[in-house]
Amino acid sequence: MCYNAAMRTRLAAPAVLCGFVLLLTVACARGGDDPGTGASAWTAVDPTTAEGATAAALERAAEARAALFQRLSGRLTEVVSAEGPVAAIRVCRDEAPDLARAVGADRDLRIGRTGVRLRNPDNSAPAWAAEAVSAQVAQRRAWQHEDGRIAELSPILTAAQCVACHGAPGALAPGVADALAELYPQDAATGFAEGELRGWFWVEVPAES
């Protein structure tokens, strides 16, 4: 699978995650925002110099990303090894939402994925991330809400194995095009090359009590 060891460096390094994971329908955080989460209510912060409660919240966000990565990567590695990429597409659709819900519930936060071009429309970016996503910012970014919440956006790059489901038509694994036509007839998430920005992890951490 296309999972980079840099993920272990949770706070500093961008995540390189196979595009399979971006098929998630994250029911605990369906791309949209809860009331009061308009983009104007958020102020950018520098994640590399954050201190105190902000730094602690960003650490929580990084731990949540790592946990979801571990659960998804383990399941997808198992399925791809046994059945191939087409089966992984179905895992992302049918099983990944529960994994994401569990991570969010365990850590009392909101977590999701969005993409440069979407496969699943439920994975649209939260309002606070929309500008950075539109600009295709390929670096870790963070924001603080006026109510104290902390949010972060971390890039996901296209690894070599990702092109099996997200590459040009001639690079897709056998059966993938047919599966995408069935499951995601409006899919826009193909045509990516290795090393290209594919999408982002996003996490919201609630304000301290």
Buried (B, 14 or more C-beta within 10 A) or exposed (E): BBBBEEBEEBBEBBBBBBBBBBBBBBBBBBBEBEEEBEEEBBEEBEBEEBEEBBBBBBBBBBBBBBBBBBBBBEBBBBBBEEEBBBBBBBBBBEBBBEBBBBBBEEBEBBBBBBBBBBBBEBBBBBBBBBBBBEEEBBEBBBBBBEEBBBBBBBBBBBBEBBBBBBBEEEBBBEEBBEBBEEBBEEBEBBEBBBEBBBBBBBBBBBEEE
